[in-house]
Amino acid sequence: MAASVTPPRGMRDFLPAEKARREHALGVIRGVYASHGFDEIETPVMEDASRLHAGLGGDNEKLAFAVMKRGITPDDLAAAAASGDALSLADLGLRYDLTVPLARFYATHRAALPPVFRSIQIAPVWRAERPQKGRYRQFVQCDIDIIGEPGALAELELLSATVATLDALGLTGCTIRLNDRRVLAGILSSWGVADDTRERALITIDKLDKIGTSGVASELRELGIVGEGADVAAELEALTTADWHLYDGVMPPPAWLDRDAYADLLALRETMPDATIEFDPTLVRGMGYYTGTIFEISHPDFGYSLGGGGRYDGMIGRFLGQDVPACGFSIGFERIVDLLAVRDEGRPRSVVLVYDPAVPPATLLNLKHELVASGTRVRFERRVKNARALFERVTADGFDAVANVTLETTDAASLSFRDLAA
């Protein structure tokens, strides 16, 4: 029986047309981010296992791919089996996001970086997800982060750059959903949730879109996080209708509302009057490293977020020994790329030269050099009987025109091009 020749589950190959669409989108994203003053960096695909499992990544830590140590002995295997600690056999792991590597990068290179560092990271990450539509084990993240800015300017720059990027990609009409970890802490306090179970409670609340208010309430009770008497489902229903009129300085705010956090969110909204911004006190963002503002961007045509992020002031201190303010945003690249069409503007003219087998290679190369020097993309194709199938294939690959090359062809000026779209 022949061996399978498909990619590993949850991973994909990309044909030329798909790759062109992806690279077009990535080029737009890079260009807009750079115009907003961000600089691109690169980090290794692997980090120390202890760093990836330091309690910062929420449920994603459970999905990290581990890389086994070299020279493992049977005794090592037996010890790991006896202890139930499979991670003791690993010293490295594939990154499951780009934020943990960025924190390590900053701690390593701080002396060479500006006081306020604005970074771009566009790279693949890996998670041992259960593969399904729209969910992959290898996927690209597009992150921008600002390290060293403690004020709201960081959030405003990130949101402004992200909205501009989505506009440039043709995804207008997006909505920004805002919340703050301090607001979530107030909600948990009002439910009597103990400090040592709060992160676990937030993981459950983060499932609200999937399992609904009753599902969240049931899971919190099953975990012993809230008591049987608490009507969490009803309170969650009320939270989903919260808006920007919870506290006007006259009427008392809800008991769960952190006034300082709410005032900060209002200030963000007022500074971006052209953006559609909603307050969502149930927004969690599953990563355990967020400390303040959190946000997501959604679009009315899609039932999922197009990206998200937040402030994570405590993470870099884990590596540096002192806290450094940090805030970041990640676009869900895999979720938006299939929605985009490759635009013609800015793309070079692409032509196919169909040549007779008798044409000398030197003639073909001279023609290509002339055309490439003029900014044209050129591909050679040997003449075949079924020209229609050839033209359909190269059109699908993004070529615009075709010309025949014969023994009488002398230079590029003597070529007669036919528009493939005609």
Secondary structure, DSSP 4 states (H G I P E B T S, - for coil): -PPP-SPPTT-----HHHHHHHHHHHHHHHHHHHHTT-EE----SEEEHHHHTSS-SGGGGGGPPEEEPTT--HHHHHHHHHHT-GGGGEEEEE-S-SHHHHHHHHHHHGGGS-SSEEEEEEEEEE-----BTTB-SEEEEEEEEEES--STHHHHHHHHHHHHHHHHTT--S-EEEEEEHHHHHHHHHHTT--GGGHHHHHHHHTTHHHHHHHHHHHHHHHTTSS-TT--HHHHHHHHTT--TTS--SSSPPPTT--HHHHHHHHHHHHH-TTSEEEE-TT---S-TT--SEEEEEE-TT-SSEEEEEEE-TTHHHHHHSS---EEEEEE-HHHHHTT----STTPPPEEEEEE-TTS-HHHHHHHHHHHHHTT-EEEEEE--S-HHHHHHHHHHTT--EEEEE-TT--SGGG---EETT-
